[in-house]
Amino acid sequence: MISIDSANFVIDRPEGAVRGYVLFAHCFNNPAAVRISRRLTEVGYTVLRVEYSEENAPNLREAAAWMSRNVGSPNLLIGHSLGGAAALAAANDVEGLSAVASIAAPFEVVESSLRLGDREVPLSGEFLDDTRTDKQRTRIQGLRVPLLVMHSPEDVVVNIGNAQSIYRHAHQPKSFISLDGADHLLSDPTHAAYAAEVIAAWAGRYIPEHVSVDAVAKPAEGSDFTTEIRSGRHVILADEPVSVAGAADLGPNPFDLLKASLVACTSMTMGMYARRKGFDQGDTRVEVNLEQRRWEEGLLTTFRRVIHFDPALNEEQRAGLLRIADKCPVHRLLEGTVKIETAVG
């Protein structure tokens, strides 16, 4: 398999706000992949498309890691044809994944080549070893995210029995969609459009749209500092400690709220990871301190985060939680470029 830097890949981005990130592995320069990707961008997904061909068998695990570093952590993994087999093989190794969809994917890759129309596609020994039946069965059985299996009964390249095997070995929640009348590559635009609509609707159940709720603050009566903050249906009081003249210490101060956002997001993200991996993070706690100092380029703010792991967690579990902690949305927001715009209402 080749590195992502050498692979044929394209990034399709939505025009508006990003709802989530999709890693899509497909065969050749397939128009169906373009149509599916285009529909996903229309509903807010950024899509990284990687192509499988005779000379190009990208490492999906490496592609997912590259996407996390440079684009955004993939929520949805899609694979079409050989890309579907690769997606199923890599899914358990993609951290933070919410769902997987396979289209015309082989369950058993036993031949050294695959014939697509008049095209004979040789398969590398590394790819064959990575997707051999016993490994795929174990991986699919171990998959702990929702799975969508799509296949055509008329597929003469990869028969529908492969989809039945994939579906049979997967745990719930899982869904099967029959692509009646479609060929292996979804050459008919109407079949590709249908697959795109189904994937977009299905993924929406597991990758909920993030709706930003305005935070509204106003002074509380009878105090110089106590402030009532409303966020949706929730009310929070912010204040300063009594050491500050006029304060009543009825809530955390603004800097404490900022630190609380990071520790809460970190803990939630690690909890999601632990549940997906099938273990309990127990009494794992997160602490954050904030330090500011001036230097030649201005004010430097450092968040010092300490994670106290439950003693029952083993080294592998701790390492996984530590990696995923850096991917929490608030962490990524604070490390990114932040712009504050003020207007008069």
C-alpha positions as CSV (number, residue, x, y, z in Angstrom):
1,M,0.0,0.0,0.0
2,I,1.2,3.5,-0.7
3,S,1.4,6.5,1.6
4,I,-1.3,9.2,1.5
5,D,1.2,11.7,0.2
6,S,1.6,9.5,-3.0
7,A,-2.1,8.7,-3.3
8,N,-4.6,10.2,-5.7
9,F,-7.0,12.1,-3.4
10,V,-9.4,15.1,-3.6
11,I,-10.9,17.2,-0.8
12,D,-14.5,18.4,-1.4
13,R,-15.7,21.1,0.9
14,P,-19.1,22.5,1.7
15,E,-19.9,26.1,1.0
16,G,-21.3,26.7,4.5
17,A,-20.8,25.4,8.0
18,V,-19.1,22.0,8.3
19,R,-21.4,19.3,9.8
20,G,-18.8,16.5,9.8
21,Y,-15.9,14.9,8.0
22,V,-16.0,11.9,5.6
23,L,-13.2,9.6,4.4
24,F,-14.3,8.0,1.1
25,A,-12.3,5.2,-0.6
26,H,-13.4,4.3,-4.1
27,C,-12.2,2.6,-7.3
28,F,-10.6,4.6,-10.1
29,N,-11.8,8.0,-11.2
30,N,-15.4,6.9,-10.7
31,P,-18.2,9.4,-11.5
32,A,-20.4,7.8,-8.9
33,A,-17.9,8.8,-6.2
34,V,-18.0,12.4,-7.4
35,R,-21.8,12.4,-7.3
36,I,-22.0,10.9,-3.8
37,S,-19.3,13.3,-2.5
38,R,-21.1,16.3,-4.1
39,R,-24.4,15.4,-2.3
40,L,-22.6,15.0,1.0
41,T,-21.0,18.4,0.7
42,E,-24.4,19.9,0.0
43,V,-25.6,18.8,3.4
44,G,-22.4,20.1,5.2
45,Y,-19.8,17.3,5.0
46,T,-16.1,17.8,4.1
47,V,-15.1,14.7,2.1
48,L,-11.6,13.4,1.5
49,R,-11.8,11.0,-1.5
50,V,-9.0,8.5,-2.0
51,E,-8.8,6.4,-5.1
52,Y,-7.9,2.7,-5.5
53,S,-6.5,1.6,-8.8
54,E,-3.8,-0.7,-10.2
55,E,-1.0,1.6,-9.1
56,N,-2.8,3.2,-6.2
57,A,-3.8,1.3,-3.1
58,P,-3.7,3.9,-0.3
59,N,-3.4,3.0,3.4
60,L,-6.7,4.1,4.9
61,R,-5.4,4.1,8.4
62,E,-2.7,6.5,7.4
63,A,-5.2,8.5,5.3
64,A,-7.5,8.9,8.4
65,A,-4.6,10.1,10.5
66,W,-3.6,12.6,7.8
67,M,-7.1,13.8,7.6
68,S,-7.3,14.3,11.3
69,R,-4.2,16.4,11.3
70,N,-4.8,18.5,8.3
71,V,-8.6,18.6,7.6
72,G,-10.7,17.2,10.5
73,S,-11.2,13.9,12.2
74,P,-13.4,11.6,10.0
75,N,-16.9,10.9,11.5
76,L,-18.0,8.7,8.6
77,L,-16.0,6.1,6.6
78,I,-17.4,5.1,3.2
79,G,-15.9,2.5,0.9
80,H,-17.0,1.5,-2.6
81,S,-15.9,-1.8,-4.2
82,L,-12.3,-2.6,-3.2
83,G,-12.4,0.6,-1.2
84,G,-15.3,-0.9,0.8
85,A,-13.1,-3.9,1.7
86,A,-10.4,-1.5,2.8
87,A,-12.8,0.6,4.8
88,L,-14.1,-2.4,6.7
89,A,-10.5,-3.5,7.4
90,A,-9.5,-0.1,8.7
91,A,-12.7,1.0,10.5
92,N,-11.7,-0.3,14.0
93,D,-8.4,1.7,13.8
94,V,-10.0,5.0,13.0
95,E,-10.4,6.9,16.2
96,G,-13.5,9.0,16.7
97,L,-15.5,7.3,13.9
98,S,-19.3,7.5,14.2
99,A,-20.4,5.3,11.3
100,V,-19.3,3.1,8.3
101,A,-21.0,2.6,4.9
102,S,-20.0,0.0,2.3
103,I,-21.1,0.0,-1.3
104,A,-20.7,-3.2,-3.4
105,A,-17.9,-4.3,-1.1
106,P,-16.4,-7.8,-1.3
107,F,-16.4,-9.8,1.9
108,E,-14.0,-12.4,0.5
109,V,-11.0,-11.1,-1.5
110,V,-9.4,-14.4,-2.6
111,E,-8.4,-13.7,-6.2
112,S,-5.2,-11.9,-7.1
113,S,-7.2,-9.6,-9.4
114,L,-10.6,-8.1,-9.9
115,R,-12.3,-7.7,-13.3
116,L,-14.3,-4.5,-13.8
117,G,-15.8,-4.6,-17.3
118,D,-12.9,-4.9,-19.7
119,R,-10.4,-3.9,-17.0
120,E,-8.4,-6.4,-15.0
121,V,-7.3,-4.9,-11.6
122,P,-4.3,-6.7,-10.0
123,L,-4.4,-6.8,-6.2
124,S,-1.2,-6.5,-4.1
125,G,-0.2,-9.2,-1.7
126,E,-0.4,-6.7,1.1
127,F,-4.0,-5.8,0.2
128,L,-5.0,-9.4,0.0
129,D,-3.4,-10.2,3.4
130,D,-5.1,-7.2,5.0
131,T,-8.6,-8.1,3.7
132,R,-8.5,-11.9,3.8
133,T,-11.7,-13.6,5.0
134,D,-10.7,-14.5,8.6
135,K,-9.4,-11.1,9.3
136,Q,-12.4,-9.4,7.8
137,R,-14.8,-11.6,9.8
138,T,-13.1,-10.7,13.0
139,R,-13.0,-7.0,12.2
140,I,-16.7,-6.8,11.2
141,Q,-17.7,-8.7,14.3
142,G,-15.7,-6.3,16.4
143,L,-17.1,-3.2,14.8
144,R,-18.9,-1.0,17.4
145,V,-20.3,1.8,15.2
146,P,-23.4,1.7,13.0
147,L,-22.9,0.0,9.6
148,L,-24.8,0.6,6.3
149,V,-24.4,-2.1,3.7
150,M,-25.4,-1.2,0.1
151,H,-25.4,-3.7,-2.7
152,S,-27.1,-4.5,-6.0
153,P,-28.7,-7.9,-6.7
154,E,-27.5,-7.4,-10.3
155,D,-23.9,-6.9,-9.4
156,V,-21.9,-9.4,-11.6
157,V,-18.5,-8.3,-10.3
158,V,-19.0,-8.8,-6.6
159,N,-22.2,-10.8,-6.1
160,I,-24.7,-9.9,-3.4
161,G,-23.7,-12.8,-1.2
162,N,-20.8,-10.7,-0.1
163,A,-23.2,-8.1,1.3
164,Q,-25.1,-10.9,3.1
165,S,-21.9,-12.1,4.8
166,I,-20.9,-8.6,5.8
167,Y,-24.4,-7.9,7.2
168,R,-24.6,-11.3,9.0
169,H,-21.3,-10.8,10.9
170,A,-21.9,-7.2,12.0
171,H,-23.5,-6.2,15.2
172,Q,-26.5,-3.9,15.5
173,P,-27.2,-1.1,14.7
174,K,-26.8,-2.2,11.0
175,S,-28.8,-1.5,7.9
176,F,-29.0,-3.0,4.4
177,I,-30.1,-1.2,1.3
178,S,-30.7,-3.0,-2.0
179,L,-29.5,-1.0,-5.0
180,D,-31.9,-2.6,-7.5
181,G,-30.9,-2.4,-11.1
182,A,-27.5,-0.9,-10.4
183,D,-24.2,-2.2,-11.8
184,H,-21.0,-2.6,-9.7
185,L,-19.7,1.0,-10.2
186,L,-23.2,2.7,-10.1
187,S,-22.6,3.9,-13.6
188,D,-26.2,5.1,-14.0
189,P,-26.3,8.6,-12.5
190,T,-29.7,7.9,-11.0
191,H,-28.3,5.0,-9.0
192,A,-25.4,7.0,-7.7
193,A,-27.9,9.8,-6.8
194,Y,-30.1,7.4,-4.9
195,A,-27.1,5.9,-3.0
196,A,-26.0,9.5,-2.1
197,E,-29.4,10.4,-0.7
198,V,-29.6,7.3,1.4
199,I,-26.1,7.7,2.8
200,A,-26.7,11.4,3.6
201,A,-30.0,10.6,5.4
202,W,-28.7,7.6,7.2
203,A,-25.5,9.3,8.4
204,G,-27.6,12.2,9.8
205,R,-29.0,9.8,12.5
206,Y,-25.5,9.1,13.8
207,I,-23.7,12.4,13.1
208,P,-26.2,15.0,14.5
209,E,-26.0,18.5,13.1
210,H,-24.3,20.7,15.6
211,V,-26.6,23.6,16.3
212,S,-24.9,26.5,18.0
213,V,-27.0,28.0,20.8
214,D,-26.4,31.6,21.6
215,A,-25.1,32.4,25.0
216,V,-26.8,35.4,26.5
217,A,-25.5,37.2,29.6
218,K,-27.0,39.9,31.8
219,P,-26.2,41.3,35.2
220,A,-28.0,39.8,38.2
221,E,-29.8,42.2,40.5
222,G,-28.1,43.3,43.7
223,S,-24.5,42.4,42.8
224,D,-21.7,44.2,41.0
225,F,-20.3,41.1,39.4
226,T,-22.9,38.2,39.5
227,T,-24.0,37.5,36.0
228,E,-26.8,35.3,34.7
229,I,-25.9,33.3,31.6
230,R,-28.5,31.6,29.5
231,S,-27.6,28.9,27.0
232,G,-30.7,27.3,25.5
233,R,-32.7,26.1,28.5
234,H,-29.8,26.2,30.9
235,V,-28.9,28.9,33.3
236,I,-25.5,29.5,34.8
237,L,-24.3,32.1,37.3
238,A,-20.8,33.6,36.9
239,D,-19.2,35.7,39.5
240,E,-15.9,36.7,41.1
241,P,-14.5,35.5,44.5
242,V,-15.4,37.5,47.6
243,S,-11.8,38.8,47.6
244,V,-13.0,41.1,44.9
245,A,-14.9,44.1,46.3
246,G,-18.6,43.8,45.4
247,A,-18.5,40.1,44.3
248,A,-20.5,37.3,46.0
249,D,-18.7,34.2,44.7
250,L,-22.1,32.7,43.4
251,G,-20.5,31.0,40.5
252,P,-17.2,30.4,38.6
253,N,-15.4,33.4,37.1
254,P,-15.1,33.7,33.3
255,F,-11.7,32.1,33.2
256,D,-12.9,29.2,35.3
257,L,-15.8,28.8,32.8
258,L,-13.3,28.7,29.9
259,K,-11.3,26.0,31.7
260,A,-14.5,24.1,32.5
261,S,-15.4,24.0,28.8
262,L,-12.1,22.3,28.0
263,V,-12.2,19.7,30.9
264,A,-15.9,18.9,30.1
265,C,-15.2,18.4,26.4
266,T,-12.1,16.3,27.0
267,S,-14.0,14.1,29.5
268,M,-17.0,13.6,27.1
269,T,-14.7,12.8,24.1
270,M,-12.8,10.2,26.1
271,G,-16.0,8.7,27.3
272,M,-17.3,8.3,23.7
273,Y,-14.0,6.6,22.8
274,A,-14.1,4.3,25.8
275,R,-17.7,3.2,25.0
276,R,-16.8,2.6,21.4
277,K,-13.8,0.4,22.4
278,G,-16.0,-1.5,24.9
279,F,-14.4,-0.5,28.2
280,D,-15.3,1.8,31.1
281,Q,-13.0,4.7,31.8
282,G,-14.0,4.5,35.5
283,D,-12.9,7.3,37.8
284,T,-10.8,9.1,35.1
285,R,-10.5,12.8,35.9
286,V,-9.4,15.8,33.9
287,E,-7.8,19.0,35.4
288,V,-6.9,22.2,33.6
289,N,-5.0,25.2,34.8
290,L,-4.5,28.4,32.8
291,E,-1.4,30.5,32.7
292,Q,-0.8,33.7,30.9
293,R,2.5,35.6,30.4
294,R,3.7,38.3,28.1
295,W,6.5,37.7,25.6
296,E,7.9,39.5,22.6
297,E,4.9,38.8,20.3
298,G,2.2,39.6,22.8
299,L,0.3,37.6,25.4
300,L,0.8,33.8,25.5
301,T,-1.9,31.7,27.1
302,T,-1.1,28.1,28.1
303,F,-3.7,25.5,29.2
304,R,-2.0,22.9,31.3
305,R,-4.2,19.8,31.2
306,V,-3.6,16.8,33.5
307,I,-5.5,13.5,33.0
308,H,-5.7,11.2,36.1
309,F,-6.5,7.7,34.8
310,D,-8.5,5.1,36.8
311,P,-5.9,2.6,38.1
312,A,-7.9,-0.3,36.5
313,L,-7.1,1.0,33.0
314,N,-4.3,-0.8,31.1
315,E,-1.5,0.9,29.1
316,E,-3.3,0.4,25.8
317,Q,-6.5,2.0,27.1
318,R,-4.6,4.9,28.6
319,A,-2.7,5.5,25.4
320,G,-5.9,5.5,23.4
321,L,-7.7,8.0,25.8
322,L,-4.6,10.2,25.7
323,R,-4.6,10.4,21.9
324,I,-8.4,11.1,21.6
325,A,-8.2,13.8,24.3
326,D,-6.4,16.0,21.8
327,K,-9.2,15.7,19.3
328,C,-12.0,17.1,21.5
329,P,-13.8,19.9,19.7
330,V,-13.0,22.6,22.3
331,H,-9.3,21.6,22.2
332,R,-9.3,22.0,18.4
333,L,-11.1,25.4,18.7
334,L,-8.6,26.8,21.2
335,E,-5.7,25.7,19.1
336,G,-7.2,27.1,15.9
337,T,-7.5,30.7,14.7
338,V,-10.1,32.5,16.7
339,K,-11.8,35.7,15.5
340,I,-14.2,37.8,17.6
341,E,-16.6,40.1,15.8
342,T,-18.7,42.6,17.9
343,A,-21.8,44.3,16.6
344,V,-24.6,46.4,18.1
345,G,-27.9,44.7,18.4
